[in-house]
Every structure is written in C-alpha cells, then in structure tokens.
Amino acid sequence: MRLQRSPEPPPLARINVTPIIDVALVLVIILLVTAPMMSTSDLPVELPGAHARDLERPDFISVTVARDGRLAVDETAAAGIGDVPALVRGRLAAGRDRNRLVVVRADAALPHAVVRRLLEAAREGGARNLGLATAQIADGRP
Amino acid sequence: MNLRFGRRAPGEGPLAEINTTPLIDVSLVLVVILLLATPLTFESSFGVRKGDALAQPALVADRQDRVELTITGERQVEVNGRAVAVDQLAGALRPLLRPGSPREIAVACGDQVSHGAFVRVLDIARQNGAQTISVAGD
C-alpha cells in the first residue's frame, strides 16, 4: 500500500492588513471623540475638588491658570490677563456656537481675586456661559 | 471546466480557531487611549453667572429671595449676614434652599480667600439645592 501525502497548502503570499485597518479606524474614532477634551492646556493645575457635577459639555473653551500664574486659553499661552479677552473672542468667533461654555481652570491655591478677574476677562471677551472647573471627588452625588 | 462551489480542497481542514489578533489589537489601543484620557474625564465644572455687587441698590427687589453668601475666610462664611462655620453651612443652607424657593445664591468672596475654599462653599451650596450661582463682582 502506498501512502499518499496530502498536498502542502500554498505559502501565504499576502500580508493580512485587517488588524492594522481595525486599529487605525479605532484610533480615528477615539481621536475624533477626544479632540475637544485634548485642547486644554497642559499647565500644571491642581483643581479644587467637588462632589457635585454640573456642566458636562465636552466642547468648551478653557482658560487655565497655574499656581505660578502662567495662563493659557485652550492650548495657547497668554502673557497676562489682558490677553484673555481677545483670545476668548477669537475662539468664540472661530466656533459655530457663540454660546460655547468658557471654563476657568484655576489652581485651588490661587487667591479668589485672580479667578474673579479671569471670569471678568472671559465675559469681556464675549463669553455668555461661564464655568469653574473642578476635580471630581469619588462617591459624589450624580 | 471543473467548477467547485462551497467545497474545500482535499486536505484542507475546517477553520477551527477564531483569530483573536484583531480583537486584542483593538483592545490594547483602547486601553492605552483610556489611560491617557482618564485624568480629563474626571474634570467637571460649576456653571456660574457673573453677578453684580451685592450692595448694588438696583437689585434690591431681586435680592429678597436669593441667599447671599459672603466668604470671609478659609472656613468662615456669612449666610445672609449671619456668620457660619463652613462645617455648619449645609445645615444653614438647607432650609433656605428648600423646593419652592428660587434656589438662587449670590456669592461674594474675599480677595485673599483661596479658590479651593471658594469652590468648597459652592459645592456645599450645590449639594444642598442651589441651582443658580451668581458670583458677585467688584
């Protein structure tokens, strides 16, 4: 009796591109979703903690002030509070929604006078909706 | 011409294993992205209205129903002119912000009081029923 070997499968000639397309599509979707969130400045800010949650809009203009006084509107550095109204006005004009939320992200250790001046500067720049950023404390009320 | 429809070549076994590589790839990318985005998702914010100075006479009629908070120190607050410690603030606000009332507060804060103390008071007010928060100007 003669044993007959089954024929060898042909070599894999094509690269399987399915995983790379999967990953690329997921990356595109994630970046589209998180792009508005990533526009905040990376200045070091220790936000004051709060239990209550209030405004949860993903699309907002951030005015960030670090403990050492450095300022930024979204990711653009500002030389001083005097620059903030023009920067906020430019951001509002660039977007479709003139009522976009403007959130002041201020370090918890800063004196309140600084935050109040920033709120005034944002309003001077045309902001109609203002918010103060907080760090969510776990076990807070929804 | 020899056409075969839906039949495997001889020696070619059925596909027994599910290819999990794409699933693992996508999961790892999701984990990395979520790790990066986590600090941002834990940010929230309070909506505030930029109010007028508390002593402004034009607003006397409007001021009758709203609660006026004045933060005089890191742990000291005045509720409608009455000094209250921050620890007792919730108890002092609850009857003033009961359902049916305007649930509006106007907050004035000393210049040198820290932003953290200011937000702590807003948080207590919000948790006890305040719906509209006006920050008094200069």
HADDOCK unambig.tbl for C-alpha pairs under 7 A between the chains (distance, minus, plus):
assign (segid A and resid 6 and name CA) (segid B and resid 11 and name CA) 5.81 0.50 0.50
assign (segid A and resid 19 and name CA) (segid B and resid 22 and name CA) 4.66 0.50 0.50
assign (segid A and resid 19 and name CA) (segid B and resid 25 and name CA) 6.93 0.50 0.50
assign (segid A and resid 22 and name CA) (segid B and resid 22 and name CA) 6.82 0.50 0.50
assign (segid A and resid 22 and name CA) (segid B and resid 26 and name CA) 6.73 0.50 0.50
assign (segid A and resid 23 and name CA) (segid B and resid 25 and name CA) 6.56 0.50 0.50
assign (segid A and resid 23 and name CA) (segid B and resid 26 and name CA) 5.42 0.50 0.50
assign (segid A and resid 26 and name CA) (segid B and resid 26 and name CA) 6.96 0.50 0.50
assign (segid A and resid 37 and name CA) (segid B and resid 40 and name CA) 6.98 0.50 0.50
assign (segid A and resid 48 and name CA) (segid B and resid 116 and name CA) 4.94 0.50 0.50
assign (segid A and resid 48 and name CA) (segid B and resid 119 and name CA) 6.57 0.50 0.50
assign (segid A and resid 50 and name CA) (segid B and resid 120 and name CA) 6.72 0.50 0.50
assign (segid A and resid 50 and name CA) (segid B and resid 123 and name CA) 5.74 0.50 0.50
assign (segid A and resid 51 and name CA) (segid B and resid 123 and name CA) 6.61 0.50 0.50
assign (segid A and resid 52 and name CA) (segid B and resid 123 and name CA) 6.04 0.50 0.50
assign (segid A and resid 52 and name CA) (segid B and resid 126 and name CA) 6.56 0.50 0.50
assign (segid A and resid 52 and name CA) (segid B and resid 127 and name CA) 6.05 0.50 0.50
assign (segid A and resid 53 and name CA) (segid B and resid 44 and name CA) 6.07 0.50 0.50
assign (segid A and resid 53 and name CA) (segid B and resid 45 and name CA) 6.83 0.50 0.50
assign (segid A and resid 54 and name CA) (segid B and resid 44 and name CA) 6.85 0.50 0.50
assign (segid A and resid 54 and name CA) (segid B and resid 45 and name CA) 5.96 0.50 0.50
assign (segid A and resid 54 and name CA) (segid B and resid 46 and name CA) 5.36 0.50 0.50
assign (segid A and resid 54 and name CA) (segid B and resid 47 and name CA) 6.78 0.50 0.50
assign (segid A and resid 55 and name CA) (segid B and resid 44 and name CA) 6.44 0.50 0.50
assign (segid A and resid 55 and name CA) (segid B and resid 45 and name CA) 5.43 0.50 0.50
assign (segid A and resid 55 and name CA) (segid B and resid 46 and name CA) 6.12 0.50 0.50
assign (segid A and resid 55 and name CA) (segid B and resid 47 and name CA) 6.39 0.50 0.50
assign (segid A and resid 56 and name CA) (segid B and resid 44 and name CA) 6.32 0.50 0.50
assign (segid A and resid 108 and name CA) (segid B and resid 114 and name CA) 6.54 0.50 0.50
assign (segid A and resid 108 and name CA) (segid B and resid 115 and name CA) 4.92 0.50 0.50
assign (segid A and resid 108 and name CA) (segid B and resid 116 and name CA) 4.15 0.50 0.50
assign (segid A and resid 109 and name CA) (segid B and resid 114 and name CA) 5.50 0.50 0.50
assign (segid A and resid 109 and name CA) (segid B and resid 115 and name CA) 6.12 0.50 0.50
assign (segid A and resid 109 and name CA) (segid B and resid 116 and name CA) 6.24 0.50 0.50
assign (segid A and resid 110 and name CA) (segid B and resid 114 and name CA) 5.49 0.50 0.50
assign (segid A and resid 110 and name CA) (segid B and resid 115 and name CA) 5.60 0.50 0.50
assign (segid A and resid 111 and name CA) (segid B and resid 111 and name CA) 6.26 0.50 0.50
assign (segid A and resid 111 and name CA) (segid B and resid 112 and name CA) 4.95 0.50 0.50
assign (segid A and resid 111 and name CA) (segid B and resid 113 and name CA) 5.50 0.50 0.50
assign (segid A and resid 111 and name CA) (segid B and resid 114 and name CA) 4.37 0.50 0.50
assign (segid A and resid 111 and name CA) (segid B and resid 115 and name CA) 5.60 0.50 0.50
assign (segid A and resid 112 and name CA) (segid B and resid 111 and name CA) 5.32 0.50 0.50
assign (segid A and resid 112 and name CA) (segid B and resid 112 and name CA) 6.17 0.50 0.50
assign (segid A and resid 112 and name CA) (segid B and resid 113 and name CA) 5.68 0.50 0.50
assign (segid A and resid 112 and name CA) (segid B and resid 114 and name CA) 5.44 0.50 0.50
assign (segid A and resid 112 and name CA) (segid B and resid 115 and name CA) 4.87 0.50 0.50
assign (segid A and resid 113 and name CA) (segid B and resid 111 and name CA) 4.50 0.50 0.50
assign (segid A and resid 113 and name CA) (segid B and resid 112 and name CA) 6.74 0.50 0.50
assign (segid A and resid 130 and name CA) (segid B and resid 47 and name CA) 5.82 0.50 0.50
assign (segid A and resid 130 and name CA) (segid B and resid 48 and name CA) 5.61 0.50 0.50
assign (segid A and resid 130 and name CA) (segid B and resid 49 and name CA) 6.61 0.50 0.50
assign (segid A and resid 131 and name CA) (segid B and resid 45 and name CA) 5.71 0.50 0.50
assign (segid A and resid 131 and name CA) (segid B and resid 46 and name CA) 5.11 0.50 0.50
assign (segid A and resid 131 and name CA) (segid B and resid 47 and name CA) 4.22 0.50 0.50
assign (segid A and resid 131 and name CA) (segid B and resid 48 and name CA) 5.40 0.50 0.50
assign (segid A and resid 132 and name CA) (segid B and resid 45 and name CA) 5.03 0.50 0.50
assign (segid A and resid 132 and name CA) (segid B and resid 46 and name CA) 5.12 0.50 0.50
assign (segid A and resid 132 and name CA) (segid B and resid 47 and name CA) 6.58 0.50 0.50
assign (segid A and resid 133 and name CA) (segid B and resid 43 and name CA) 6.67 0.50 0.50
assign (segid A and resid 133 and name CA) (segid B and resid 44 and name CA) 5.67 0.50 0.50
assign (segid A and resid 133 and name CA) (segid B and resid 45 and name CA) 4.05 0.50 0.50
assign (segid A and resid 133 and name CA) (segid B and resid 46 and name CA) 6.55 0.50 0.50
assign (segid A and resid 134 and name CA) (segid B and resid 43 and name CA) 5.75 0.50 0.50
assign (segid A and resid 134 and name CA) (segid B and resid 44 and name CA) 5.22 0.50 0.50
assign (segid A and resid 134 and name CA) (segid B and resid 45 and name CA) 5.21 0.50 0.50
assign (segid A and resid 135 and name CA) (segid B and resid 42 and name CA) 6.07 0.50 0.50
assign (segid A and resid 135 and name CA) (segid B and resid 43 and name CA) 4.79 0.50 0.50
assign (segid A and resid 135 and name CA) (segid B and resid 44 and name CA) 6.18 0.50 0.50
assign (segid A and resid 136 and name CA) (segid B and resid 42 and name CA) 5.33 0.50 0.50
assign (segid A and resid 136 and name CA) (segid B and resid 43 and name CA) 5.73 0.50 0.50
assign (segid A and resid 136 and name CA) (segid B and resid 44 and name CA) 6.21 0.50 0.50
